[in-house]
């Protein structure tokens, strides 16, 4: 199924991603997907989406008191067409070109955020972020950056709660789309089960650190993770050209 060295390395990567997401509200896929793709391409996107669903559900249960679901339904609606676009690109476009495109868009989002170019959070911007999230999510399980940057001005607890709620439902949407288009198999399920202990451990460790994360640190971590994701995807894609 998977050799012990690969499993150990993948487990460490998932632990770091789960720890990050549990602390700031997103980040498992941003941290894990580019690295896991190098370790074993079959770990992306399905097992990462399953892991993201699991850590999001745990985080949402912990932060449920801070949840304000205002408008998130529009982002979830956007995930549906975005998810099908992502699958179409997954089928027809070269992986290296997709990686470079995603890297460029994430980098542009980071630059816009640093320049204080903030979009108003409304139905249109939430739907648009959901569409982009769906595309990214079904290609490489990296659906966090669009919505994270849009919502980055919120209180840290509200930010974590809102993103966790979004990821719980959007992960189910992504998995459903991947299932009906034939992108999920039995090996994906077994890999997800083998990596699940790393998600739980990351969540438990984060529980001891959660009080140290404030709004400014949340925003900084968001931008750093997006930058890391952009660089790693660009390097991997250039190597594949």
C-alpha positions in Angstrom: 0.0 0.0 0.0 2.7 2.5 1.1 6.2 1.9 2.3 7.1 2.8 5.9 9.5 5.7 5.1 6.9 7.4 2.8 4.2 6.9 5.4 6.4 8.4 8.2 7.3 11.4 6.0 3.7 11.9 4.9 2.5 11.7 8.6 5.0 14.3 9.6 3.9 16.7 6.9 0.2 16.1 7.8 1.0 16.7 11.4 2.6 20.1 10.6 -0.4 21.0 8.4 -3.0 20.0 10.9 -1.2 21.9 13.7 -1.1 25.0 11.4 -4.8 24.8 10.4 -6.0 24.2 14.0 -4.1 27.3 15.1 -5.1 29.8 12.5 -8.1 28.3 10.7 -6.5 27.1 7.4 -3.1 25.8 6.2 -3.2 22.0 6.1 -3.4 21.8 2.3 -1.2 24.9 1.8 1.6 23.3 3.9 1.0 19.7 2.9 -0.1 19.5 -0.7 3.1 20.6 -2.5 5.3 18.4 -0.2 3.0 15.4 -0.4 2.9 15.6 -4.2 6.6 15.1 -4.2 6.4 12.2 -1.7 3.6 10.4 -3.5 1.3 12.0 -6.1 -1.6 9.8 -5.0 -1.7 11.7 -1.7 -3.1 14.8 -3.5 -5.8 15.8 -3.7 -8.2 13.2 -2.2 -6.4 12.2 1.1 -5.5 15.9 1.7 -9.1 16.9 1.3 -10.2 14.1 3.7 -7.6 15.3 6.2 -8.7 18.9 5.8 -12.3 17.9 6.4 -11.3 16.1 9.6 -9.2 18.9 11.1 -11.8 21.5 10.1 -14.6 19.5 11.9 -12.5 19.3 15.0 -11.6 23.0 14.9 -15.2 23.9 14.3 -16.4 22.0 17.3 -13.9 23.8 19.4 -14.6 27.3 18.0 -18.4 26.9 17.4 -19.2 29.7 19.8 -17.4 32.2 17.6 -19.1 31.1 14.3 -20.9 33.6 12.3 -22.1 32.0 9.0 -23.0 35.3 7.4 -22.6 34.9 3.7 -20.5 31.7 3.7 -23.3 30.0 1.8 -22.4 32.1 -1.3 -18.8 30.9 -1.1 -20.1 27.3 -0.8 -22.3 27.8 -3.9 -19.2 29.0 -5.7 -17.3 25.8 -4.8 -19.7 23.8 -7.1 -18.9 25.3 -10.5 -15.3 25.9 -9.3 -15.0 22.2 -8.4 -16.1 21.1 -11.9 -13.8 23.5 -13.6 -11.0 22.2 -11.4 -11.8 18.6 -12.5 -11.9 19.6 -16.1 -8.5 21.2 -15.8 -7.2 18.2 -13.9 -8.3 16.0 -16.9 -7.2 18.1 -19.8 -4.4 20.6 -18.8 -0.8 19.6 -18.2 0.0 19.4 -14.4 3.0 21.6 -14.7 1.1 24.4 -16.3 -1.7 24.2 -13.7 0.9 24.4 -11.0 2.4 27.5 -12.4 -1.0 29.1 -12.9 -2.0 28.4 -9.3 1.4 29.6 -8.0 1.0 32.9 -9.9 -2.5 33.5 -8.7 -1.6 32.8 -5.0 1.4 35.1 -5.3 -0.8 37.9 -6.8 -3.3 37.4 -3.9 -0.4 37.8 -1.3 0.8 41.0 -3.1 -2.7 42.5 -3.2 -3.1 41.8 0.5 0.3 43.4 1.4 -0.8 46.4 -0.6 -3.9 46.7 1.6 -6.1 46.0 -1.5 -8.9 44.4 0.4 -12.2 43.4 -1.3 -15.5 44.1 0.4 -16.9 40.9 1.9 -20.3 40.6 0.2 -22.2 38.0 -1.9 -20.2 38.6 -5.1 -16.8 38.5 -3.5 -17.7 35.4 -1.4 -19.1 33.6 -4.5 -16.0 34.5 -6.5 -13.7 33.3 -3.7 -15.7 30.1 -3.6 -15.3 29.5 -7.3 -11.5 30.1 -7.2 -11.3 27.9 -4.0 -13.2 25.1 -5.9 -10.7 25.2 -8.8 -7.7 25.2 -6.6 -9.2 22.7 -4.2 -10.0 20.0 -6.8 -6.6 20.4 -8.6 -4.3 20.4 -5.5 -6.5 20.5 -2.4 -5.4 24.1 -1.8 -8.7 25.8 -1.5 -7.9 28.0 1.5 -6.0 31.1 0.2 -8.9 32.8 -1.7 -11.3 32.8 1.2 -8.6 33.2 3.9 -7.3 36.4 2.3 -10.9 37.7 1.9 -11.7 37.1 5.5 -8.3 37.9 7.0 -9.5 41.1 8.8 -11.7 39.2 11.2 -11.1 38.4 14.8 -8.8 35.3 15.1 -11.5 33.1 16.6 -14.1 34.2 14.1 -11.6 33.6 11.3 -10.9 30.1 12.4 -14.6 29.3 13.0 -15.7 30.7 9.6 -13.0 29.0 7.6 -13.5 25.7 9.5 -17.3 25.8 8.7 -16.5 26.5 5.1 -14.0 23.7 4.8 -16.3 21.1 6.4 -19.0 21.7 3.8 -16.7 22.5 0.8 -14.6 19.3 1.4 -17.8 17.3 1.1 -18.6 19.1 -2.1 -15.1 18.5 -3.5 -15.2 14.8 -2.6 -18.6 14.4 -4.2 -17.4 16.0 -7.4 -14.2 13.9 -7.5 -16.2 10.8 -6.8 -18.8 11.2 -9.6 -16.0 12.0 -12.0 -14.0 8.9 -11.1 -11.1 10.4 -9.2 -11.5 8.5 -5.9 -10.4 4.9 -5.4 -10.0 2.4 -2.5 -6.3 3.3 -2.1 -7.2 6.9 -1.4 -9.5 5.8 1.5 -6.8 3.6 3.0 -4.1 6.3 2.8 -6.5 8.7 4.5 -7.1 6.3 7.3 -3.4 5.7 7.8 -2.8 9.5 8.0 -5.7 10.3 10.4 -3.7 9.8 13.6 -1.4 12.7 12.5 -4.4 15.0 12.1 -5.6 14.2 15.6 -2.2 14.7 17.1 -1.8 18.0 15.4 -5.1 19.1 16.7 -4.3 18.1 20.3 -0.9 19.9 20.2 -2.5 23.0 18.8 -5.0 23.0 21.7 -2.1 23.9 24.1 -1.0 26.8 21.9 -4.2 28.3 20.7 -4.3 31.2 23.2 -1.1 32.6 21.8 -2.5 33.4 18.4 -4.0 36.9 17.8 -5.5 38.8 14.9 -2.2 40.2 13.6 -0.4 36.8 13.9 -3.3 35.2 12.0 -2.9 37.6 9.1 0.9 37.2 9.0 0.7 33.5 9.1 -1.9 33.5 6.3 0.4 35.5 4.0 3.5 33.4 4.9 1.7 30.2 4.2 0.3 31.5 0.9 3.8 32.6 -0.1 5.3 29.2 0.8 2.6 27.5 -1.2 3.3 29.7 -4.2 7.0 29.1 -4.2 6.8 25.3 -3.7 4.2 24.9 -6.4 6.3 27.0 -8.8 9.5 25.1 -8.2 7.7 21.7 -8.5 6.0 22.8 -11.7 9.2 24.2 -13.3 10.9 20.9 -12.6 8.2 19.0 -14.4 8.4 21.2 -17.6 
